[in-house]
Amino acid sequence: MNKEQQLTFDTVSHQLTNINIWTTDGNWVIYDVRPHGSLFTGLTIEKVHVETGQQTVIYRAGQGAHVGVATGSPVLPQRYVFIHGPAHPDEHWQYDFHHRRGVMVQEETPEQAVTLDACVITAPYPAGALRGGTHVHVFSPDGSRLSFTYNDHVLHERDPALDLRNVGVAVPLRSVAAPGRHPREHDGSHYCVLVSRTTPKPHPGSDDINRAYEEGWVGVQGYLRPDGVRQRWALAFIGDTLSADGEKVPEVFIVDLPENLDDYAIAGEQPLGGTATALPAPPAGVCQRRLTFSAGRRYPGVVNQPRHWLRAAPDGSAIAFLMRDDDGIVQLWILSPNGGEPRQVTQSAWPVQSAFSWHPGGEYVAFVGDNSIMVCEMASGRVIRQTPRSDIPPVSDAVVFSPEGSRIAYLRDIDGCNQIFVVEVVW
């Protein structure tokens, strides 16, 4: 095992997102300074140099706003994207799931922040704009578009039970201007649509879901369908179903997305911008499919603890997720984006304890297990310990390979503050 290296020593906590936290050259790790993952009070997006420990502020919020959950573009030009809370928050409009936006800055001009998602909360609701808050913005592998999760202000005001979490995408079709009929409306640089379908009352035993979340892009170039045709764009996500007995069962879903940008502006059966009583709807041609059917298992469903995001192999052949085995131990599983039976990869006596990431070569996945950073060889299930077992495990939020795959970045709780560590990978 190589010795792990502590990069930060501040008296503030550091937060890593679960993907795209390395700059494209692999020299810097991107983070924010929320005191805890659930407390959105950080003021800066920063990066730390792996070799020197130099810390640099990328963006500083002002006007009473806060920022967090930062990721970077996987290709040049280097860009950073993160959640931005409301400026000048007041008793009527403050940070919440349905009151936040995505903001992007360029490496060369970090002071020029650009809002991704237009917000229009007064009818009529235009296509390409949203009506609430976006979260965990992740560039596609080619850096051309972004995924996010979403909550809706309009339906939240009507009835919070109607504000269902969904998955959306921001594509560079065209910018969207808000009419400005409300002081909290704003323009967006990207054309944004929801791509998942949810319903407040799923039918038990059906493929209906009332929540779509923890999404991930499928493959660097998409995946091969059974007919041999490449599906260029797709997102996998967790969807909460109801079993025939009415119990919540999180399952793996996938949405196939249009290849042509213009197709994102073609409405399906419902308006892209939504209505006063309905969420924004996916474009025509977006196909949502259920991939796992686990209600009959002894321990059904994708696990929510540890919290993790679905991640696909770089070649798009497999989607990885966490599920309990028949002994109740959380293990790493994979399945094809075309469906079929999942395959259990790990066979450990201890559970997987964290979110995970794929090695860029696709042969390994990294995660926390047995209170250590582990690397799993996906073909065999062999697990290779990277750090000594500690009394307190590394933080479960993020275990992320560097772009070239030689290092892993993660967090440890040191005296009540999350600090950033890296370790050289040992095969």
C-alpha positions as CSV (number, residue, x, y, z in Angstrom):
1,M,0.0,0.0,0.0
2,N,1.2,3.5,-0.9
3,K,1.2,6.1,1.8
4,E,-1.9,8.4,1.6
5,Q,-1.3,12.1,1.2
6,Q,-3.3,14.8,3.0
7,L,-3.8,17.8,0.8
8,T,-5.8,20.2,3.1
9,F,-5.2,21.2,6.7
10,D,-7.7,24.0,7.2
11,T,-10.0,24.4,10.2
12,V,-12.9,24.4,7.8
13,S,-14.6,21.4,6.2
14,H,-14.0,20.5,2.6
15,Q,-16.6,18.8,0.4
16,L,-15.9,16.7,-2.7
17,T,-18.6,15.8,-5.3
18,N,-18.7,12.2,-6.3
19,I,-17.4,12.7,-9.9
20,N,-15.4,15.1,-12.1
21,I,-13.5,16.6,-9.2
22,W,-10.1,16.6,-10.9
23,T,-9.0,19.2,-13.4
24,T,-8.4,17.8,-16.9
25,D,-4.6,17.7,-16.3
26,G,-5.0,15.8,-13.1
27,N,-3.0,18.4,-11.1
28,W,-5.8,19.9,-9.0
29,V,-8.8,18.6,-7.0
30,I,-12.0,20.7,-7.0
31,Y,-14.0,21.2,-3.8
32,D,-16.3,23.5,-1.8
33,V,-16.3,24.5,1.8
34,R,-19.7,23.7,3.2
35,P,-19.3,22.7,6.8
36,H,-21.4,19.6,6.1
37,G,-22.9,18.1,3.0
38,S,-26.4,19.0,4.0
39,L,-25.6,22.5,5.2
40,F,-25.5,24.9,2.2
41,T,-23.5,27.8,3.7
42,G,-20.2,27.7,1.8
43,L,-19.0,30.9,0.1
44,T,-16.3,29.7,-2.2
45,I,-15.5,27.1,-4.8
46,E,-11.8,26.2,-4.6
47,K,-9.1,23.8,-5.9
48,V,-6.0,22.4,-4.3
49,H,-2.8,21.4,-6.2
50,V,-1.9,17.7,-5.6
51,E,1.9,18.2,-5.6
52,T,2.3,21.6,-3.8
53,G,-0.9,21.8,-1.6
54,Q,-1.5,25.3,-3.0
55,Q,-5.2,26.2,-2.5
56,T,-6.8,28.6,-5.0
57,V,-10.3,30.2,-4.9
58,I,-12.1,29.6,-8.2
59,Y,-15.3,31.6,-7.3
60,R,-16.5,33.6,-4.4
61,A,-20.2,34.1,-3.9
62,G,-21.7,37.5,-2.9
63,Q,-25.0,39.3,-2.3
64,G,-25.9,36.8,0.5
65,A,-25.7,33.8,-1.8
66,H,-23.9,30.5,-1.1
67,V,-22.3,27.9,-3.4
68,G,-21.4,24.3,-3.4
69,V,-21.3,20.8,-5.0
70,A,-18.7,21.7,-7.6
71,T,-17.6,19.6,-10.6
72,G,-15.3,20.3,-13.5
73,S,-15.4,19.6,-17.2
74,P,-13.6,16.4,-18.2
75,V,-12.2,18.0,-21.4
76,L,-10.7,21.3,-22.3
77,P,-11.5,24.2,-22.1
78,Q,-11.5,23.8,-18.3
79,R,-14.8,24.8,-16.8
80,Y,-16.4,24.5,-13.4
81,V,-20.0,24.1,-12.6
82,F,-21.7,24.2,-9.2
83,I,-24.9,25.0,-7.3
84,H,-25.6,28.7,-6.7
85,G,-28.1,29.8,-4.0
86,P,-30.3,32.8,-4.3
87,A,-28.8,36.3,-4.1
88,H,-30.4,38.6,-1.5
89,P,-32.3,35.8,0.1
90,D,-35.4,36.8,2.2
91,E,-38.2,35.2,4.0
92,H,-40.1,34.5,0.8
93,W,-37.1,33.2,-1.3
94,Q,-34.2,31.4,0.3
95,Y,-32.0,28.4,-0.5
96,D,-34.1,25.2,-0.9
97,F,-34.2,22.3,-3.2
98,H,-36.6,24.3,-5.5
99,H,-34.7,27.6,-5.1
100,R,-31.2,27.0,-6.6
101,R,-29.5,27.1,-10.0
102,G,-26.5,25.8,-11.9
103,V,-23.7,28.3,-12.5
104,M,-20.6,27.7,-14.8
105,V,-17.3,29.6,-14.9
106,Q,-14.3,29.3,-17.2
107,E,-10.8,28.8,-15.9
108,E,-9.6,32.0,-17.6
109,T,-12.5,34.2,-16.5
110,P,-13.9,32.8,-13.2
111,E,-15.4,36.2,-12.3
112,Q,-17.8,35.8,-15.3
113,A,-20.3,33.4,-13.9
114,V,-23.0,32.2,-16.3
115,T,-26.3,30.7,-15.1
116,L,-27.2,27.4,-16.9
117,D,-30.9,27.0,-16.3
118,A,-33.4,29.8,-17.0
119,C,-36.1,30.1,-14.3
120,V,-39.7,31.2,-15.2
121,I,-42.2,30.7,-12.4
122,T,-45.1,32.7,-14.0
123,A,-47.4,31.3,-16.7
124,P,-47.0,30.7,-19.6
125,Y,-44.0,28.5,-19.0
126,P,-41.6,28.6,-22.0
127,A,-39.9,25.5,-23.4
128,G,-36.2,25.3,-22.4
129,A,-36.7,27.1,-19.1
130,L,-37.4,25.4,-15.7
131,R,-39.4,26.6,-12.7
132,G,-37.3,25.7,-9.7
133,G,-33.9,24.4,-8.6
134,T,-31.2,22.2,-10.2
135,H,-28.6,20.2,-8.3
136,V,-25.4,18.1,-8.9
137,H,-24.5,19.3,-12.4
138,V,-22.3,16.9,-14.2
139,F,-20.8,17.3,-17.6
140,S,-21.2,14.6,-20.2
141,P,-17.9,12.8,-21.0
142,D,-17.3,15.0,-24.0
143,G,-18.1,18.2,-22.1
144,S,-20.9,19.2,-24.4
145,R,-23.9,19.0,-22.1
146,L,-24.8,18.5,-18.4
147,S,-27.1,16.4,-16.3
148,F,-28.8,17.5,-13.1
149,T,-31.6,16.7,-10.6
150,Y,-34.5,19.0,-10.3
151,N,-37.2,20.2,-7.9
152,D,-40.1,22.4,-9.0
153,H,-41.1,25.7,-7.3
154,V,-44.5,26.0,-9.1
155,L,-45.8,22.7,-7.8
156,H,-44.1,23.1,-4.5
157,E,-46.2,26.2,-3.9
158,R,-49.3,24.3,-4.9
159,D,-48.6,21.2,-2.8
160,P,-45.1,20.1,-1.7
161,A,-46.2,16.5,-2.3
162,L,-46.4,17.3,-6.0
163,D,-42.8,18.6,-6.1
164,L,-41.2,15.3,-7.3
165,R,-37.5,15.1,-7.8
166,N,-36.6,14.5,-11.5
167,V,-33.6,14.2,-13.8
168,G,-32.9,16.8,-16.4
169,V,-30.3,17.8,-19.0
170,A,-28.9,21.2,-20.2
171,V,-27.9,21.2,-23.8
172,P,-26.2,23.9,-25.9
173,L,-29.2,24.4,-28.3
174,R,-29.7,28.0,-27.5
175,S,-29.9,30.3,-24.5
176,V,-33.3,31.0,-22.9
177,A,-34.5,34.5,-21.9
178,A,-36.9,34.9,-18.9
179,P,-39.8,37.4,-19.3
180,G,-39.0,38.9,-15.9
181,R,-42.6,38.9,-14.7
182,H,-41.3,37.9,-11.2
183,P,-38.1,39.3,-9.5
184,R,-36.8,35.7,-9.1
185,E,-37.0,34.8,-12.7
186,H,-33.6,34.7,-14.6
187,D,-32.1,33.8,-18.0
188,G,-30.2,30.7,-18.8
189,S,-27.3,29.9,-21.1
190,H,-28.5,26.4,-22.0
191,Y,-31.7,24.8,-23.1
192,C,-33.0,22.7,-20.2
193,V,-35.5,19.9,-20.2
194,L,-36.6,17.2,-17.8
195,V,-36.0,13.7,-19.2
196,S,-37.5,11.5,-16.5
197,R,-41.2,10.8,-15.9
198,T,-42.7,10.6,-12.4
199,T,-46.1,10.5,-10.9
200,P,-47.3,11.4,-7.4
201,K,-49.0,8.1,-7.0
202,P,-47.2,5.2,-8.6
203,H,-49.4,2.1,-9.3
204,P,-48.2,-0.8,-7.1
205,G,-46.3,-3.4,-9.1
206,S,-45.9,-1.1,-12.1
207,D,-42.9,0.7,-13.6
208,D,-44.3,4.0,-12.3
209,I,-41.9,6.1,-10.2
210,N,-42.4,9.1,-7.9
211,R,-38.8,10.1,-7.7
212,A,-35.8,10.0,-10.2
213,Y,-32.4,10.8,-8.8
214,E,-28.6,9.9,-8.6
215,E,-28.2,9.8,-12.4
216,G,-25.1,9.1,-14.4
217,W,-24.1,9.4,-18.1
218,V,-23.9,6.0,-19.8
219,G,-20.6,5.4,-21.6
220,V,-18.1,7.9,-23.1
221,Q,-19.7,7.3,-26.5
222,G,-23.0,5.8,-25.2
223,Y,-23.8,2.1,-25.5
224,L,-24.6,-0.6,-28.1
225,R,-28.2,-1.6,-28.3
226,P,-29.1,-5.3,-29.0
227,D,-29.5,-4.5,-32.7
228,G,-25.8,-3.3,-32.9
229,V,-26.8,0.4,-33.3
230,R,-25.0,2.8,-30.9
231,Q,-27.3,4.8,-28.6
232,R,-25.1,7.9,-28.3
233,W,-26.8,9.6,-25.4
234,A,-28.3,8.0,-22.3
235,L,-28.6,8.5,-18.5
236,A,-29.1,5.9,-15.9
237,F,-30.8,6.8,-12.6
238,I,-32.5,5.4,-9.6
239,G,-36.3,5.5,-9.6
240,D,-38.5,4.8,-6.6
241,T,-41.2,2.2,-7.5
242,L,-43.9,0.6,-5.4
243,S,-44.0,-3.1,-5.1
244,A,-47.3,-5.0,-5.5
245,D,-47.5,-4.8,-1.7
246,G,-47.1,-1.0,-1.8
247,E,-43.6,-0.9,-0.4
248,K,-41.0,1.5,-1.8
249,V,-38.4,-0.3,-4.0
250,P,-35.7,1.8,-5.6
251,E,-34.8,0.4,-9.0
252,V,-32.4,1.1,-11.9
253,F,-33.8,3.0,-14.8
254,I,-32.4,4.4,-18.0
255,V,-33.5,7.1,-20.4
256,D,-32.3,7.2,-24.0
257,L,-31.9,10.7,-25.2
258,P,-32.0,12.4,-28.6
259,E,-28.8,12.7,-30.6
260,N,-29.7,15.9,-32.5
261,L,-29.9,19.0,-30.4
262,D,-33.0,20.3,-32.2
263,D,-34.9,17.3,-31.0
264,Y,-34.8,18.5,-27.5
265,A,-37.1,21.3,-28.4
266,I,-39.8,18.9,-29.8
267,A,-42.6,18.5,-27.3
268,G,-44.1,15.1,-26.6
269,E,-47.6,14.6,-25.2
270,Q,-47.2,17.3,-22.6
271,P,-45.6,20.8,-22.7
272,L,-41.9,20.9,-22.3
273,G,-42.3,23.9,-20.0
274,G,-45.0,22.3,-17.8
275,T,-48.3,23.8,-16.7
276,A,-49.8,25.1,-13.5
277,T,-50.7,21.5,-12.5
278,A,-48.0,19.5,-14.2
279,L,-44.2,19.3,-14.2
280,P,-42.2,20.1,-17.3
281,A,-42.4,17.0,-19.6
282,P,-39.6,15.2,-21.5
283,P,-39.1,15.9,-25.2
284,A,-40.7,13.6,-27.8
285,G,-38.6,10.4,-28.4
286,V,-37.1,10.3,-24.9
287,C,-37.5,6.7,-23.8
288,Q,-37.5,5.7,-20.1
289,R,-37.0,2.0,-19.3
290,R,-36.8,0.0,-16.1
291,L,-33.7,-2.2,-15.9
292,T,-34.0,-4.0,-12.5
293,F,-36.9,-5.9,-11.0
294,S,-35.8,-6.7,-7.5
295,A,-39.0,-6.6,-5.4
296,G,-38.9,-10.4,-5.1
297,R,-35.4,-10.5,-3.6
298,R,-34.8,-11.1,0.1
299,Y,-33.4,-7.5,0.3
300,P,-35.1,-5.7,-2.6
301,G,-34.0,-2.5,-4.1
302,V,-31.0,-0.3,-4.8
303,V,-29.7,0.9,-1.5
304,N,-29.9,4.6,-0.5
305,Q,-27.3,4.2,2.3
306,P,-24.6,4.7,1.5
307,R,-25.8,7.3,-0.8
308,H,-24.3,6.7,-4.3
309,W,-24.8,7.6,-7.9
310,L,-25.2,5.2,-10.8
311,R,-22.0,5.1,-12.8
312,A,-21.4,3.3,-16.1
313,A,-18.3,1.7,-17.5
314,P,-16.5,4.0,-20.0
315,D,-17.4,1.7,-22.9
316,G,-21.1,1.8,-21.8
317,S,-21.4,-1.9,-21.4
318,A,-22.3,-2.0,-17.7
319,I,-24.1,0.2,-15.1
320,A,-22.8,-0.2,-11.5
321,F,-25.0,0.2,-8.4
322,L,-25.2,-0.9,-4.8
323,M,-27.6,-3.6,-3.6
324,R,-27.7,-6.0,-0.6
325,D,-26.9,-9.6,-1.2
326,D,-29.0,-12.4,0.4
327,D,-27.0,-12.0,3.7
328,G,-27.9,-8.3,3.8
329,I,-24.4,-7.0,3.0
330,V,-24.2,-4.1,0.6
331,Q,-22.3,-5.2,-2.5
332,L,-21.3,-3.8,-5.9
333,W,-23.5,-5.0,-8.8
334,I,-23.5,-4.3,-12.5
335,L,-26.0,-4.8,-15.3
336,S,-26.3,-4.1,-19.0
337,P,-28.0,-0.9,-20.2
338,N,-30.0,-3.3,-22.3
339,G,-31.4,-5.0,-19.2
340,G,-31.1,-8.6,-18.1
341,E,-30.0,-10.1,-14.8
342,P,-27.6,-8.0,-12.6
343,R,-24.3,-9.6,-11.7
344,Q,-22.9,-9.3,-8.2
345,V,-19.3,-8.2,-8.5
346,T,-18.0,-8.0,-4.9
347,Q,-18.4,-11.0,-2.5
348,S,-17.1,-9.4,0.6
349,A,-18.0,-10.1,4.2
350,W,-18.0,-6.4,4.8
351,P,-20.2,-3.9,3.0
352,V,-19.4,-1.3,0.4
353,Q,-19.4,2.0,2.5
354,S,-19.4,4.8,-0.1
355,A,-20.1,6.2,-3.5
356,F,-17.8,4.9,-6.1
357,S,-16.1,5.7,-9.4
358,W,-14.8,3.8,-12.4
359,H,-11.2,3.7,-13.5
360,P,-10.9,5.5,-16.9
361,G,-9.8,2.2,-18.4
362,G,-13.0,0.5,-17.2
363,E,-11.3,-2.4,-15.5
364,Y,-11.6,-1.2,-11.9
365,V,-14.0,0.6,-9.5
366,A,-12.9,2.4,-6.3
367,F,-14.9,2.8,-3.1
368,V,-14.7,2.6,0.7
369,G,-14.8,-0.9,2.2
370,D,-13.7,-2.3,5.5
371,N,-12.8,1.3,6.6
372,S,-10.3,1.5,3.7
373,I,-10.0,2.8,0.2
374,M,-10.5,-0.2,-2.0
375,V,-10.1,-0.9,-5.7
376,C,-12.2,-3.7,-7.2
377,E,-11.2,-5.6,-10.3
378,M,-14.5,-5.8,-12.1
379,A,-13.9,-9.0,-14.1
380,S,-12.9,-11.1,-11.1
381,G,-14.4,-9.2,-8.1
382,R,-10.9,-9.2,-6.5
383,V,-10.6,-6.3,-4.0
384,I,-7.2,-4.6,-3.5
385,R,-6.8,-2.5,-0.3
386,Q,-5.2,0.9,-1.0
387,T,-5.1,2.4,2.5
388,P,-4.7,0.7,5.9
389,R,-7.8,0.0,7.8
390,S,-8.7,2.9,10.1
391,D,-11.0,3.1,13.1
392,I,-13.0,5.7,11.3
393,P,-13.7,5.0,7.6
394,P,-13.0,7.6,4.9
395,V,-16.1,9.8,4.3
396,S,-18.6,8.1,2.1
397,D,-19.4,11.1,-0.2
398,A,-16.7,10.6,-2.8
399,V,-13.9,8.2,-3.9
400,V,-12.8,9.4,-7.3
401,F,-10.1,8.2,-9.7
402,S,-7.9,10.9,-11.4
403,P,-8.2,11.4,-15.2
404,E,-5.2,9.1,-15.9
405,G,-6.3,6.6,-13.2
406,S,-3.1,6.6,-11.1
407,R,-4.6,8.4,-8.0
408,I,-7.8,8.4,-6.0
409,A,-9.1,11.5,-4.2
410,Y,-11.3,11.1,-1.1
411,L,-12.2,12.7,2.3
412,R,-11.4,11.9,5.9
413,D,-12.9,13.5,9.0
414,I,-10.0,15.0,10.9
415,D,-11.0,16.6,14.2
416,G,-14.6,17.3,13.0
417,C,-13.5,18.7,9.6
418,N,-13.4,16.9,6.3
419,Q,-9.9,17.0,4.8
420,I,-8.9,16.0,1.3
421,F,-6.6,13.1,0.8
422,V,-5.1,11.3,-2.3
423,V,-3.5,7.9,-2.6
424,E,-1.4,6.5,-5.4
425,V,-3.2,3.4,-6.8
426,V,-1.5,0.0,-6.2
427,W,-2.5,-2.8,-8.5
